[in-house]
């Protein structure tokens, strides 16, 4: 399985969902080491779409506006590699309705304010990177059956 994860925002964009995660990670790392540096991105649904077999490749775009924590738009593009009867627009609507995708939801779902030896430590993220390690809570495919049922 090949995953490509990317976050893209317009120049000068004042807020984005990944900020809560990035800010939390940076704050924790700076507490441990004032010279720490980190880059982070978040993916939730794209990994599930690919792992479930709904597509070989997927791009999930979330659009936010200031003052509204829920995305105003969720767009999924499976690059004409979709499987099943759902179109990208319908899948986008289902994902938007199923997952809150607010910063608070992300924080609570992954326990970003409660790092521990059992979940993740920010120092480990700084050393190993933030994706590709099954012990991180955001790497779990805990919604896989939901996505498989959409086939």
BELMO-V533174 format. One record per residue. N is the residue number from 0. PHI is phi in whole degrees, -180 to 180 (none if undefined). PSI is psi in degrees with one decimal (999 if undefined). D_FIRST is the distance of its C-alpha to the first C-alpha in Angstrom with 1 decimal. Layout:
BEGIN
N PHI PSI D_FIRST
N PHI PSI D_FIRST
END
This chain:
BEGIN
0 none 135.9 0.0
1 -115 126.6 3.8
2 -120 133.4 6.6
3 -123 120.7 10.1
4 -117 130.8 12.9
5 -147 144.7 16.4
6 -114 132.4 19.8
7 -136 129.8 22.5
8 -135 157.2 26.2
9 -67 150.4 29.3
10 -56 134.8 31.6
11 81 2.8 34.0
12 -58 123.8 32.0
13 -81 -15.2 33.8
14 -156 146.0 31.3
15 -155 156.8 27.7
16 -59 -38.4 25.9
17 -66 -15.0 24.1
18 -57 -39.9 27.6
19 -62 -38.5 28.3
20 -73 -49.0 25.4
21 -59 -45.2 26.1
22 -63 -41.6 29.8
23 -63 -45.6 29.6
24 -63 -46.5 27.5
25 -62 -45.1 29.8
26 -58 -46.2 32.9
27 -65 -42.2 31.8
28 -66 -38.8 31.0
29 -68 -28.8 34.3
30 -64 -37.8 36.1
31 -81 -35.5 34.9
32 -152 113.6 35.2
33 -66 -12.6 37.0
34 -102 9.3 35.3
35 -65 148.8 31.7
36 -135 143.1 29.2
37 -152 147.9 25.9
38 -129 137.6 23.4
39 -143 151.0 21.3
40 -141 158.5 19.2
41 -121 137.8 18.2
42 -137 139.6 15.4
43 -129 -64.5 15.8
44 -81 -31.6 15.1
45 -59 -43.3 12.2
46 -62 -41.2 9.7
47 -66 -38.6 11.5
48 -62 -44.3 11.5
49 -70 -47.3 7.8
50 -65 -30.3 7.7
51 -77 -16.7 11.0
52 95 4.9 10.3
53 -70 -18.3 12.7
54 -166 160.7 10.7
55 -88 -22.2 7.9
56 -151 141.1 9.1
57 -147 141.3 11.8
58 -118 124.3 14.6
59 -114 120.7 16.8
60 -114 132.9 20.3
61 -118 133.1 23.0
62 -116 127.3 26.6
63 -120 155.9 29.3
64 -128 154.9 33.0
65 -62 135.4 35.4
66 91 -5.5 37.1
67 -130 106.7 34.4
68 -71 -22.7 31.7
69 -86 141.3 29.7
70 -59 138.9 27.7
71 -83 -15.0 29.9
72 -152 136.8 27.0
73 -124 120.2 23.4
74 -122 126.5 21.7
75 -116 129.3 18.3
76 -122 118.8 17.3
77 -104 14.9 14.6
78 53 44.2 15.8
79 57 25.0 17.2
80 -115 22.7 13.9
81 -69 145.8 15.1
82 -119 151.8 15.3
83 89 -178.0 18.4
84 -94 -9.3 21.7
85 -75 136.2 21.3
86 -85 167.6 21.6
87 -61 -39.6 20.2
88 -64 -42.6 23.6
89 -67 -41.2 24.0
90 -63 -39.7 20.6
91 -59 -43.4 21.7
92 -65 -42.3 25.0
93 -63 -45.1 23.5
94 -63 -42.5 21.4
95 -62 -37.6 24.5
96 -78 -34.5 26.7
97 -77 -40.7 24.5
98 -113 131.7 23.7
99 -63 -46.8 26.5
100 61 20.7 24.4
101 -83 159.9 27.6
102 -57 -38.7 27.9
103 -64 -43.5 29.8
104 -60 -44.7 27.2
105 -63 -45.6 24.5
106 -60 -45.8 26.9
107 -73 -40.1 27.8
108 -60 -40.3 24.4
109 -104 1.0 23.2
110 61 41.8 26.7
111 -65 -22.2 26.8
112 -95 5.7 30.5
113 -135 57.8 30.4
114 -64 145.9 28.5
115 -157 170.9 29.1
116 -60 -28.8 28.3
117 -80 -20.7 26.6
118 -114 -70.1 24.2
119 -165 157.2 23.9
120 -125 138.7 26.5
121 -62 -31.4 26.6
122 -64 -37.1 27.6
123 -65 -41.2 24.4
124 -62 -41.8 22.4
125 -64 -36.7 24.6
126 -81 -39.2 24.1
127 -103 -21.4 20.4
128 103 168.7 18.9
129 -103 -5.5 17.9
130 -130 155.2 14.1
131 94 7.0 11.8
132 -118 112.7 14.5
133 -63 -14.5 14.5
134 -80 -11.1 18.3
135 -79 139.0 18.4
136 -62 -30.0 19.4
137 -78 -6.7 17.2
138 -90 -13.7 14.0
139 -64 141.7 15.2
140 -99 57.4 13.8
141 -76 -9.1 17.5
142 -113 15.9 17.5
143 -60 -42.6 14.8
144 -63 -37.2 17.7
145 -59 -46.7 19.2
146 -71 -36.7 16.3
147 -63 -35.6 15.9
148 -66 -16.7 19.7
149 -83 -9.2 19.4
150 -65 999 17.9
END
